[in-house]
Amino acid sequence: MTELIPTAVHRPTGIVPVDPFGTTVAIPAPMVATVGDIAGLRPRRRKGDGGEVPGADVDTVDALPHAQWSAVAAWLKAG
């Protein structure tokens, strides 16, 4: 049986949360901004550039809506 274990993968959204008292809350630095930042998934944009996966595959995953991207990124990072 395969288990899905939640992880903390944060993708920057450009939204600064505000607490109930009106002060700005610091946003943690993102663990990854693109799945290409995950070890072993550096995009290959041209022959010989050192990328590990096709750039189009990274672009496809990065184009997913935030919730789906987070789930896929967590799954890839756990692998």
HTML snippet that shows the backbone in 3Dmol.js (N, CA, C, O; Angstrom):
<script src="https://3Dmol.org/build/3Dmol-min.js"></script>
<div id="view" style="width:600px;height:400px;position:relative"></div>
<script>
const pdb = `
ATOM      1  N   MET A   1       0.841  -1.174   0.000  1.00  0.00           N
ATOM      2  CA  MET A   1       0.000   0.000   0.000  1.00  0.00           C
ATOM      3  C   MET A   1       0.893   1.246   0.000  1.00  0.00           C
ATOM      4  O   MET A   1       1.867   1.320   0.749  1.00  0.00           O
ATOM      5  N   THR A   2       0.561   2.194  -0.823  1.00  0.00           N
ATOM      6  CA  THR A   2       1.304   3.437  -0.910  1.00  0.00           C
ATOM      7  C   THR A   2       0.649   4.479  -0.017  1.00  0.00           C
ATOM      8  O   THR A   2      -0.574   4.623  -0.011  1.00  0.00           O
ATOM      9  N   GLU A   3       1.464   5.202   0.734  1.00  0.00           N
ATOM     10  CA  GLU A   3       0.947   6.256   1.604  1.00  0.00           C
ATOM     11  C   GLU A   3       1.334   7.607   1.037  1.00  0.00           C
ATOM     12  O   GLU A   3       2.432   7.784   0.509  1.00  0.00           O
ATOM     13  N   LEU A   4       0.432   8.546   1.149  1.00  0.00           N
ATOM     14  CA  LEU A   4       0.726   9.928   0.784  1.00  0.00           C
ATOM     15  C   LEU A   4       1.012  10.675   2.074  1.00  0.00           C
ATOM     16  O   LEU A   4       0.113  10.901   2.883  1.00  0.00           O
ATOM     17  N   ILE A   5       2.262  11.054   2.262  1.00  0.00           N
ATOM     18  CA  ILE A   5       2.672  11.726   3.482  1.00  0.00           C
ATOM     19  C   ILE A   5       2.770  13.223   3.197  1.00  0.00           C
ATOM     20  O   ILE A   5       3.527  13.636   2.319  1.00  0.00           O
ATOM     21  N   PRO A   6       2.010  14.040   3.933  1.00  0.00           N
ATOM     22  CA  PRO A   6       2.058  15.486   3.702  1.00  0.00           C
ATOM     23  C   PRO A   6       3.449  16.044   3.972  1.00  0.00           C
ATOM     24  O   PRO A   6       4.130  15.631   4.910  1.00  0.00           O
ATOM     25  N   THR A   7       3.852  16.981   3.139  1.00  0.00           N
ATOM     26  CA  THR A   7       5.123  17.667   3.342  1.00  0.00           C
ATOM     27  C   THR A   7       4.894  19.158   3.186  1.00  0.00           C
ATOM     28  O   THR A   7       3.820  19.585   2.761  1.00  0.00           O
ATOM     29  N   ALA A   8       5.873  19.931   3.519  1.00  0.00           N
ATOM     30  CA  ALA A   8       5.760  21.378   3.416  1.00  0.00           C
ATOM     31  C   ALA A   8       6.487  21.843   2.166  1.00  0.00           C
ATOM     32  O   ALA A   8       7.695  22.079   2.198  1.00  0.00           O
ATOM     33  N   VAL A   9       5.768  21.972   1.081  1.00  0.00           N
ATOM     34  CA  VAL A   9       6.319  22.558  -0.132  1.00  0.00           C
ATOM     35  C   VAL A   9       5.564  23.863  -0.344  1.00  0.00           C
ATOM     36  O   VAL A   9       4.350  23.871  -0.545  1.00  0.00           O
ATOM     37  N   HIS A  10       6.294  24.944  -0.296  1.00  0.00           N
ATOM     38  CA  HIS A  10       5.694  26.266  -0.375  1.00  0.00           C
ATOM     39  C   HIS A  10       6.059  26.904  -1.706  1.00  0.00           C
ATOM     40  O   HIS A  10       7.235  27.002  -2.056  1.00  0.00           O
ATOM     41  N   ARG A  11       5.055  27.333  -2.438  1.00  0.00           N
ATOM     42  CA  ARG A  11       5.292  28.038  -3.702  1.00  0.00           C
ATOM     43  C   ARG A  11       4.891  29.487  -3.508  1.00  0.00           C
ATOM     44  O   ARG A  11       3.781  29.762  -3.054  1.00  0.00           O
ATOM     45  N   PRO A  12       5.766  30.410  -3.841  1.00  0.00           N
ATOM     46  CA  PRO A  12       5.426  31.815  -3.622  1.00  0.00           C
ATOM     47  C   PRO A  12       4.222  32.221  -4.455  1.00  0.00           C
ATOM     48  O   PRO A  12       4.114  31.873  -5.631  1.00  0.00           O
ATOM     49  N   THR A  13       3.322  32.961  -3.827  1.00  0.00           N
ATOM     50  CA  THR A  13       2.115  33.401  -4.527  1.00  0.00           C
ATOM     51  C   THR A  13       2.042  34.912  -4.649  1.00  0.00           C
ATOM     52  O   THR A  13       1.158  35.438  -5.325  1.00  0.00           O
ATOM     53  N   GLY A  14       2.962  35.615  -4.003  1.00  0.00           N
ATOM     54  CA  GLY A  14       2.951  37.072  -4.082  1.00  0.00           C
ATOM     55  C   GLY A  14       1.949  37.700  -3.133  1.00  0.00           C
ATOM     56  O   GLY A  14       1.746  38.913  -3.181  1.00  0.00           O
ATOM     57  N   ILE A  15       1.320  36.918  -2.277  1.00  0.00           N
ATOM     58  CA  ILE A  15       0.339  37.438  -1.334  1.00  0.00           C
ATOM     59  C   ILE A  15       0.999  37.564   0.029  1.00  0.00           C
ATOM     60  O   ILE A  15       1.599  36.608   0.521  1.00  0.00           O
ATOM     61  N   VAL A  16       0.895  38.719   0.633  1.00  0.00           N
ATOM     62  CA  VAL A  16       1.450  38.934   1.968  1.00  0.00           C
ATOM     63  C   VAL A  16       0.300  38.822   2.959  1.00  0.00           C
ATOM     64  O   VAL A  16      -0.582  39.681   2.969  1.00  0.00           O
ATOM     65  N   PRO A  17       0.285  37.776   3.800  1.00  0.00           N
ATOM     66  CA  PRO A  17      -0.804  37.632   4.758  1.00  0.00           C
ATOM     67  C   PRO A  17      -0.745  38.708   5.837  1.00  0.00           C
ATOM     68  O   PRO A  17       0.321  39.236   6.156  1.00  0.00           O
ATOM     69  N   VAL A  18      -1.890  39.014   6.379  1.00  0.00           N
ATOM     70  CA  VAL A  18      -1.984  40.000   7.452  1.00  0.00           C
ATOM     71  C   VAL A  18      -2.658  39.326   8.633  1.00  0.00           C
ATOM     72  O   VAL A  18      -3.661  38.632   8.465  1.00  0.00           O
ATOM     73  N   ASP A  19      -2.110  39.528   9.837  1.00  0.00           N
ATOM     74  CA  ASP A  19      -2.732  38.915  11.009  1.00  0.00           C
ATOM     75  C   ASP A  19      -3.936  39.750  11.437  1.00  0.00           C
ATOM     76  O   ASP A  19      -4.136  40.846  10.912  1.00  0.00           O
ATOM     77  N   PRO A  20      -4.741  39.259  12.377  1.00  0.00           N
ATOM     78  CA  PRO A  20      -5.956  39.981  12.781  1.00  0.00           C
ATOM     79  C   PRO A  20      -5.700  41.369  13.360  1.00  0.00           C
ATOM     80  O   PRO A  20      -6.615  42.190  13.420  1.00  0.00           O
ATOM     81  N   PHE A  21      -4.473  41.640  13.786  1.00  0.00           N
ATOM     82  CA  PHE A  21      -4.171  42.940  14.377  1.00  0.00           C
ATOM     83  C   PHE A  21      -3.672  43.945  13.349  1.00  0.00           C
ATOM     84  O   PHE A  21      -3.354  45.083  13.694  1.00  0.00           O
ATOM     85  N   GLY A  22      -3.602  43.528  12.084  1.00  0.00           N
ATOM     86  CA  GLY A  22      -3.231  44.444  11.018  1.00  0.00           C
ATOM     87  C   GLY A  22      -1.752  44.540  10.733  1.00  0.00           C
ATOM     88  O   GLY A  22      -1.345  45.360   9.910  1.00  0.00           O
ATOM     89  N   THR A  23      -0.933  43.737  11.379  1.00  0.00           N
ATOM     90  CA  THR A  23       0.499  43.784  11.096  1.00  0.00           C
ATOM     91  C   THR A  23       0.841  42.788  10.000  1.00  0.00           C
ATOM     92  O   THR A  23       0.168  41.770   9.839  1.00  0.00           O
ATOM     93  N   THR A  24       1.870  43.084   9.267  1.00  0.00           N
ATOM     94  CA  THR A  24       2.291  42.198   8.181  1.00  0.00           C
ATOM     95  C   THR A  24       3.019  41.001   8.759  1.00  0.00           C
ATOM     96  O   THR A  24       3.827  41.132   9.679  1.00  0.00           O
ATOM     97  N   VAL A  25       2.726  39.840   8.214  1.00  0.00           N
ATOM     98  CA  VAL A  25       3.353  38.605   8.656  1.00  0.00           C
ATOM     99  C   VAL A  25       4.435  38.231   7.653  1.00  0.00           C
ATOM    100  O   VAL A  25       4.212  38.302   6.445  1.00  0.00           O
ATOM    101  N   ALA A  26       5.593  37.838   8.138  1.00  0.00           N
ATOM    102  CA  ALA A  26       6.689  37.451   7.254  1.00  0.00           C
ATOM    103  C   ALA A  26       6.357  36.142   6.556  1.00  0.00           C
ATOM    104  O   ALA A  26       5.872  35.204   7.188  1.00  0.00           O
ATOM    105  N   ILE A  27       6.613  36.077   5.263  1.00  0.00           N
ATOM    106  CA  ILE A  27       6.405  34.858   4.494  1.00  0.00           C
ATOM    107  C   ILE A  27       7.707  34.070   4.521  1.00  0.00           C
ATOM    108  O   ILE A  27       8.775  34.625   4.266  1.00  0.00           O
ATOM    109  N   PRO A  28       7.623  32.776   4.829  1.00  0.00           N
ATOM    110  CA  PRO A  28       8.862  31.985   4.821  1.00  0.00           C
ATOM    111  C   PRO A  28       9.439  31.902   3.415  1.00  0.00           C
ATOM    112  O   PRO A  28       8.703  31.948   2.429  1.00  0.00           O
ATOM    113  N   ALA A  29      10.744  31.782   3.329  1.00  0.00           N
ATOM    114  CA  ALA A  29      11.384  31.630   2.024  1.00  0.00           C
ATOM    115  C   ALA A  29      10.876  30.342   1.381  1.00  0.00           C
ATOM    116  O   ALA A  29      10.797  29.311   2.051  1.00  0.00           O
ATOM    117  N   PRO A  30      10.536  30.383   0.115  1.00  0.00           N
ATOM    118  CA  PRO A  30      10.018  29.186  -0.523  1.00  0.00           C
ATOM    119  C   PRO A  30      11.058  28.082  -0.581  1.00  0.00           C
ATOM    120  O   PRO A  30      12.244  28.329  -0.801  1.00  0.00           O
ATOM    121  N   MET A  31      10.589  26.860  -0.378  1.00  0.00           N
ATOM    122  CA  MET A  31      11.495  25.728  -0.486  1.00  0.00           C
ATOM    123  C   MET A  31      11.838  25.508  -1.957  1.00  0.00           C
ATOM    124  O   MET A  31      12.984  25.207  -2.290  1.00  0.00           O
ATOM    125  N   VAL A  32      10.862  25.657  -2.826  1.00  0.00           N
ATOM    126  CA  VAL A  32      11.077  25.585  -4.271  1.00  0.00           C
ATOM    127  C   VAL A  32      10.113  26.549  -4.948  1.00  0.00           C
ATOM    128  O   VAL A  32       8.964  26.678  -4.526  1.00  0.00           O
ATOM    129  N   ALA A  33      10.566  27.219  -5.982  1.00  0.00           N
ATOM    130  CA  ALA A  33       9.708  28.127  -6.739  1.00  0.00           C
ATOM    131  C   ALA A  33       9.232  27.459  -8.025  1.00  0.00           C
ATOM    132  O   ALA A  33       8.249  27.886  -8.630  1.00  0.00           O
ATOM    133  N   THR A  34       9.935  26.414  -8.433  1.00  0.00           N
ATOM    134  CA  THR A  34       9.602  25.649  -9.620  1.00  0.00           C
ATOM    135  C   THR A  34      10.042  24.212  -9.353  1.00  0.00           C
ATOM    136  O   THR A  34      10.970  23.986  -8.576  1.00  0.00           O
ATOM    137  N   VAL A  35       9.393  23.246  -9.982  1.00  0.00           N
ATOM    138  CA  VAL A  35       9.831  21.865  -9.761  1.00  0.00           C
ATOM    139  C   VAL A  35      11.244  21.667 -10.284  1.00  0.00           C
ATOM    140  O   VAL A  35      11.904  20.699  -9.906  1.00  0.00           O
ATOM    141  N   GLY A  36      11.720  22.550 -11.136  1.00  0.00           N
ATOM    142  CA  GLY A  36      13.092  22.495 -11.619  1.00  0.00           C
ATOM    143  C   GLY A  36      14.119  22.749 -10.528  1.00  0.00           C
ATOM    144  O   GLY A  36      15.303  22.467 -10.712  1.00  0.00           O
ATOM    145  N   ASP A  37      13.667  23.289  -9.369  1.00  0.00           N
ATOM    146  CA  ASP A  37      14.560  23.508  -8.224  1.00  0.00           C
ATOM    147  C   ASP A  37      14.771  22.235  -7.408  1.00  0.00           C
ATOM    148  O   ASP A  37      15.660  22.191  -6.557  1.00  0.00           O
ATOM    149  N   ILE A  38      13.971  21.204  -7.652  1.00  0.00           N
ATOM    150  CA  ILE A  38      14.084  19.946  -6.924  1.00  0.00           C
ATOM    151  C   ILE A  38      15.268  19.170  -7.484  1.00  0.00           C
ATOM    152  O   ILE A  38      15.458  19.092  -8.698  1.00  0.00           O
ATOM    153  N   ALA A  39      16.060  18.598  -6.585  1.00  0.00           N
ATOM    154  CA  ALA A  39      17.249  17.848  -6.998  1.00  0.00           C
ATOM    155  C   ALA A  39      16.893  16.779  -8.023  1.00  0.00           C
ATOM    156  O   ALA A  39      15.960  16.001  -7.822  1.00  0.00           O
ATOM    157  N   GLY A  40      17.637  16.746  -9.115  1.00  0.00           N
ATOM    158  CA  GLY A  40      17.422  15.760 -10.169  1.00  0.00           C
ATOM    159  C   GLY A  40      16.404  16.168 -11.214  1.00  0.00           C
ATOM    160  O   GLY A  40      16.168  15.423 -12.165  1.00  0.00           O
ATOM    161  N   LEU A  41      15.791  17.345 -11.057  1.00  0.00           N
ATOM    162  CA  LEU A  41      14.760  17.789 -12.004  1.00  0.00           C
ATOM    163  C   LEU A  41      15.110  19.104 -12.691  1.00  0.00           C
ATOM    164  O   LEU A  41      14.224  19.835 -13.133  1.00  0.00           O
ATOM    165  N   ARG A  42      16.398  19.399 -12.777  1.00  0.00           N
ATOM    166  CA  ARG A  42      16.811  20.627 -13.467  1.00  0.00           C
ATOM    167  C   ARG A  42      16.402  20.520 -14.934  1.00  0.00           C
ATOM    168  O   ARG A  42      16.704  19.518 -15.582  1.00  0.00           O
ATOM    169  N   PRO A  43      15.719  21.538 -15.469  1.00  0.00           N
ATOM    170  CA  PRO A  43      15.233  21.452 -16.853  1.00  0.00           C
ATOM    171  C   PRO A  43      16.355  21.514 -17.886  1.00  0.00           C
ATOM    172  O   PRO A  43      17.325  22.257 -17.736  1.00  0.00           O
ATOM    173  N   ARG A  44      16.195  20.720 -18.929  1.00  0.00           N
ATOM    174  CA  ARG A  44      17.125  20.720 -20.058  1.00  0.00           C
ATOM    175  C   ARG A  44      16.479  21.583 -21.147  1.00  0.00           C
ATOM    176  O   ARG A  44      15.468  21.197 -21.732  1.00  0.00           O
ATOM    177  N   ARG A  45      17.056  22.726 -21.406  1.00  0.00           N
ATOM    178  CA  ARG A  45      16.497  23.660 -22.393  1.00  0.00           C
ATOM    179  C   ARG A  45      17.159  23.503 -23.763  1.00  0.00           C
ATOM    180  O   ARG A  45      16.526  23.742 -24.792  1.00  0.00           O
ATOM    181  N   ARG A  46      18.442  23.099 -23.776  1.00  0.00           N
ATOM    182  CA  ARG A  46      19.129  22.859 -25.034  1.00  0.00           C
ATOM    183  C   ARG A  46      20.171  21.775 -24.823  1.00  0.00           C
ATOM    184  O   ARG A  46      20.577  21.509 -23.692  1.00  0.00           O
ATOM    185  N   LYS A  47      20.593  21.167 -25.877  1.00  0.00           N
ATOM    186  CA  LYS A  47      21.538  20.060 -25.813  1.00  0.00           C
ATOM    187  C   LYS A  47      22.824  20.490 -25.106  1.00  0.00           C
ATOM    188  O   LYS A  47      23.412  21.524 -25.422  1.00  0.00           O
ATOM    189  N   GLY A  48      23.239  19.672 -24.147  1.00  0.00           N
ATOM    190  CA  GLY A  48      24.487  19.919 -23.454  1.00  0.00           C
ATOM    191  C   GLY A  48      24.436  20.953 -22.344  1.00  0.00           C
ATOM    192  O   GLY A  48      25.487  21.332 -21.829  1.00  0.00           O
ATOM    193  N   ASP A  49      23.242  21.432 -21.946  1.00  0.00           N
ATOM    194  CA  ASP A  49      23.174  22.456 -20.897  1.00  0.00           C
ATOM    195  C   ASP A  49      23.192  21.888 -19.475  1.00  0.00           C
ATOM    196  O   ASP A  49      23.140  22.638 -18.500  1.00  0.00           O
ATOM    197  N   GLY A  50      23.267  20.562 -19.366  1.00  0.00           N
ATOM    198  CA  GLY A  50      23.360  19.940 -18.047  1.00  0.00           C
ATOM    199  C   GLY A  50      22.037  19.646 -17.382  1.00  0.00           C
ATOM    200  O   GLY A  50      22.015  19.138 -16.261  1.00  0.00           O
ATOM    201  N   GLY A  51      20.926  19.952 -18.045  1.00  0.00           N
ATOM    202  CA  GLY A  51      19.615  19.654 -17.473  1.00  0.00           C
ATOM    203  C   GLY A  51      19.356  18.163 -17.411  1.00  0.00           C
ATOM    204  O   GLY A  51      19.913  17.382 -18.183  1.00  0.00           O
ATOM    205  N   GLU A  52      18.492  17.782 -16.469  1.00  0.00           N
ATOM    206  CA  GLU A  52      18.234  16.359 -16.252  1.00  0.00           C
ATOM    207  C   GLU A  52      16.908  15.871 -16.819  1.00  0.00           C
ATOM    208  O   GLU A  52      16.753  14.676 -17.073  1.00  0.00           O
ATOM    209  N   VAL A  53      15.959  16.762 -17.022  1.00  0.00           N
ATOM    210  CA  VAL A  53      14.653  16.392 -17.584  1.00  0.00           C
ATOM    211  C   VAL A  53      14.269  17.405 -18.660  1.00  0.00           C
ATOM    212  O   VAL A  53      14.760  18.534 -18.643  1.00  0.00           O
ATOM    213  N   PRO A  54      13.399  17.019 -19.597  1.00  0.00           N
ATOM    214  CA  PRO A  54      12.980  17.979 -20.622  1.00  0.00           C
ATOM    215  C   PRO A  54      12.343  19.234 -20.009  1.00  0.00           C
ATOM    216  O   PRO A  54      11.499  19.142 -19.117  1.00  0.00           O
ATOM    217  N   GLY A  55      12.754  20.381 -20.493  1.00  0.00           N
ATOM    218  CA  GLY A  55      12.217  21.646 -19.994  1.00  0.00           C
ATOM    219  C   GLY A  55      10.715  21.747 -20.141  1.00  0.00           C
ATOM    220  O   GLY A  55      10.050  22.356 -19.303  1.00  0.00           O
ATOM    221  N   ALA A  56      10.164  21.155 -21.205  1.00  0.00           N
ATOM    222  CA  ALA A  56       8.715  21.200 -21.419  1.00  0.00           C
ATOM    223  C   ALA A  56       7.968  20.483 -20.296  1.00  0.00           C
ATOM    224  O   ALA A  56       6.867  20.890 -19.927  1.00  0.00           O
ATOM    225  N   ASP A  57       8.562  19.414 -19.747  1.00  0.00           N
ATOM    226  CA  ASP A  57       7.917  18.693 -18.645  1.00  0.00           C
ATOM    227  C   ASP A  57       7.869  19.569 -17.388  1.00  0.00           C
ATOM    228  O   ASP A  57       6.857  19.598 -16.688  1.00  0.00           O
ATOM    229  N   VAL A  58       8.947  20.270 -17.111  1.00  0.00           N
ATOM    230  CA  VAL A  58       8.984  21.180 -15.958  1.00  0.00           C
ATOM    231  C   VAL A  58       7.958  22.297 -16.161  1.00  0.00           C
ATOM    232  O   VAL A  58       7.240  22.654 -15.227  1.00  0.00           O
ATOM    233  N   ASP A  59       7.885  22.846 -17.367  1.00  0.00           N
ATOM    234  CA  ASP A  59       6.935  23.921 -17.661  1.00  0.00           C
ATOM    235  C   ASP A  59       5.492  23.452 -17.491  1.00  0.00           C
ATOM    236  O   ASP A  59       4.648  24.204 -17.003  1.00  0.00           O
ATOM    237  N   THR A  60       5.207  22.213 -17.891  1.00  0.00           N
ATOM    238  CA  THR A  60       3.848  21.665 -17.772  1.00  0.00           C
ATOM    239  C   THR A  60       3.436  21.576 -16.311  1.00  0.00           C
ATOM    240  O   THR A  60       2.324  21.965 -15.953  1.00  0.00           O
ATOM    241  N   VAL A  61       4.325  21.067 -15.465  1.00  0.00           N
ATOM    242  CA  VAL A  61       4.007  20.953 -14.037  1.00  0.00           C
ATOM    243  C   VAL A  61       3.888  22.336 -13.415  1.00  0.00           C
ATOM    244  O   VAL A  61       2.980  22.571 -12.617  1.00  0.00           O
ATOM    245  N   ASP A  62       4.774  23.248 -13.758  1.00  0.00           N
ATOM    246  CA  ASP A  62       4.737  24.592 -13.186  1.00  0.00           C
ATOM    247  C   ASP A  62       3.488  25.371 -13.600  1.00  0.00           C
ATOM    248  O   ASP A  62       3.123  26.340 -12.933  1.00  0.00           O
ATOM    249  N   ALA A  63       2.836  24.971 -14.674  1.00  0.00           N
ATOM    250  CA  ALA A  63       1.625  25.653 -15.134  1.00  0.00           C
ATOM    251  C   ALA A  63       0.368  25.197 -14.395  1.00  0.00           C
ATOM    252  O   ALA A  63      -0.706  25.766 -14.592  1.00  0.00           O
ATOM    253  N   LEU A  64       0.492  24.181 -13.549  1.00  0.00           N
ATOM    254  CA  LEU A  64      -0.662  23.682 -12.797  1.00  0.00           C
ATOM    255  C   LEU A  64      -1.149  24.727 -11.799  1.00  0.00           C
ATOM    256  O   LEU A  64      -0.368  25.556 -11.331  1.00  0.00           O
ATOM    257  N   PRO A  65      -2.451  24.688 -11.473  1.00  0.00           N
ATOM    258  CA  PRO A  65      -2.956  25.569 -10.406  1.00  0.00           C
ATOM    259  C   PRO A  65      -2.221  25.279  -9.089  1.00  0.00           C
ATOM    260  O   PRO A  65      -1.676  24.191  -8.903  1.00  0.00           O
ATOM    261  N   HIS A  66      -2.213  26.240  -8.202  1.00  0.00           N
ATOM    262  CA  HIS A  66      -1.411  26.173  -6.975  1.00  0.00           C
ATOM    263  C   HIS A  66      -1.614  24.884  -6.175  1.00  0.00           C
ATOM    264  O   HIS A  66      -0.634  24.240  -5.799  1.00  0.00           O
ATOM    265  N   ALA A  67      -2.849  24.498  -5.910  1.00  0.00           N
ATOM    266  CA  ALA A  67      -3.101  23.308  -5.084  1.00  0.00           C
ATOM    267  C   ALA A  67      -2.560  22.046  -5.745  1.00  0.00           C
ATOM    268  O   ALA A  67      -1.935  21.218  -5.081  1.00  0.00           O
ATOM    269  N   GLN A  68      -2.792  21.892  -7.039  1.00  0.00           N
ATOM    270  CA  GLN A  68      -2.289  20.721  -7.748  1.00  0.00           C
ATOM    271  C   GLN A  68      -0.760  20.754  -7.832  1.00  0.00           C
ATOM    272  O   GLN A  68      -0.104  19.725  -7.667  1.00  0.00           O
ATOM    273  N   TRP A  69      -0.195  21.944  -8.089  1.00  0.00           N
ATOM    274  CA  TRP A  69       1.264  22.063  -8.155  1.00  0.00           C
ATOM    275  C   TRP A  69       1.881  21.637  -6.837  1.00  0.00           C
ATOM    276  O   TRP A  69       2.877  20.913  -6.831  1.00  0.00           O
ATOM    277  N   SER A  70       1.312  22.070  -5.716  1.00  0.00           N
ATOM    278  CA  SER A  70       1.856  21.732  -4.403  1.00  0.00           C
ATOM    279  C   SER A  70       1.862  20.230  -4.170  1.00  0.00           C
ATOM    280  O   SER A  70       2.833  19.686  -3.645  1.00  0.00           O
ATOM    281  N   ALA A  71       0.780  19.554  -4.559  1.00  0.00           N
ATOM    282  CA  ALA A  71       0.712  18.104  -4.379  1.00  0.00           C
ATOM    283  C   ALA A  71       1.748  17.390  -5.244  1.00  0.00           C
ATOM    284  O   ALA A  71       2.428  16.476  -4.777  1.00  0.00           O
ATOM    285  N   VAL A  72       1.865  17.803  -6.490  1.00  0.00           N
ATOM    286  CA  VAL A  72       2.830  17.178  -7.397  1.00  0.00           C
ATOM    287  C   VAL A  72       4.260  17.462  -6.934  1.00  0.00           C
ATOM    288  O   VAL A  72       5.103  16.565  -6.937  1.00  0.00           O
ATOM    289  N   ALA A  73       4.537  18.709  -6.536  1.00  0.00           N
ATOM    290  CA  ALA A  73       5.883  19.065  -6.067  1.00  0.00           C
ATOM    291  C   ALA A  73       6.248  18.277  -4.815  1.00  0.00           C
ATOM    292  O   ALA A  73       7.384  17.824  -4.680  1.00  0.00           O
ATOM    293  N   ALA A  74       5.297  18.109  -3.898  1.00  0.00           N
ATOM    294  CA  ALA A  74       5.569  17.324  -2.681  1.00  0.00           C
ATOM    295  C   ALA A  74       5.867  15.878  -3.045  1.00  0.00           C
ATOM    296  O   ALA A  74       6.772  15.270  -2.473  1.00  0.00           O
ATOM    297  N   TRP A  75       5.116  15.318  -3.992  1.00  0.00           N
ATOM    298  CA  TRP A  75       5.320  13.942  -4.420  1.00  0.00           C
ATOM    299  C   TRP A  75       6.696  13.786  -5.082  1.00  0.00           C
ATOM    300  O   TRP A  75       7.416  12.825  -4.809  1.00  0.00           O
ATOM    301  N   LEU A  76       7.050  14.729  -5.946  1.00  0.00           N
ATOM    302  CA  LEU A  76       8.349  14.661  -6.618  1.00  0.00           C
ATOM    303  C   LEU A  76       9.498  14.848  -5.623  1.00  0.00           C
ATOM    304  O   LEU A  76      10.518  14.166  -5.715  1.00  0.00           O
ATOM    305  N   LYS A  77       9.331  15.767  -4.680  1.00  0.00           N
ATOM    306  CA  LYS A  77      10.375  16.019  -3.694  1.00  0.00           C
ATOM    307  C   LYS A  77      10.567  14.805  -2.788  1.00  0.00           C
ATOM    308  O   LYS A  77      11.690  14.518  -2.374  1.00  0.00           O
ATOM    309  N   ALA A  78       9.494  14.094  -2.476  1.00  0.00           N
ATOM    310  CA  ALA A  78       9.586  12.900  -1.617  1.00  0.00           C
ATOM    311  C   ALA A  78      10.262  11.745  -2.345  1.00  0.00           C
ATOM    312  O   ALA A  78      10.840  10.862  -1.711  1.00  0.00           O
ATOM    313  N   GLY A  79      10.189  11.748  -3.682  1.00  0.00           N
ATOM    314  CA  GLY A  79      10.774  10.672  -4.474  1.00  0.00           C
ATOM    315  C   GLY A  79      12.216  10.866  -4.594  1.00  0.00           C
ATOM    316  O   GLY A  79      12.897  10.060  -5.228  1.00  0.00           O
TER     317      GLY A  79
END
`;
const viewer = $3Dmol.createViewer("view");
viewer.addModel(pdb, "pdb");
viewer.setStyle({}, {cartoon: {color: "spectrum"}});
viewer.zoomTo();
viewer.render();
</script>
